[in-house]
């Protein structure tokens, strides 16, 4: 799938993937293999009325501890790749100082479901290769669909 690579000062690059949630988007999510949780900007989660999954929880990042609100995402995709029902966390995303407003982080909780991921910065392409037989596995973050 296509990526947008945003280049910052000091030759830094940020790979941004188009994420669609509940048919809305695309939202710019940074690919962050160092983030253990997928994170949705609090403003985006509110606009989309993402339901709370449980009480606020503490998460740890490079800047310390933050209180985050877990939410359920039932219909979402990255590019054309459909993603499983999931529990993500929400926080107010800081201004990245880049030309695109970040709507979240696509963390290793989702990325680790794929046997191999390839990020081609020059070609601005992301390739996700599902693990053999792993399509139906559930993890602790995956949400079951509502019965309603």
Helices and strands as residue ranges (DSSP letters): E 3-7, G 9-11, E 13-21, E 24-31, E 39-41, H 42-47, E 57-61, E 64-73, E 76-78, E 81-83, E 86-91, E 104-106, H 108-111, E 114-120, E 125-130
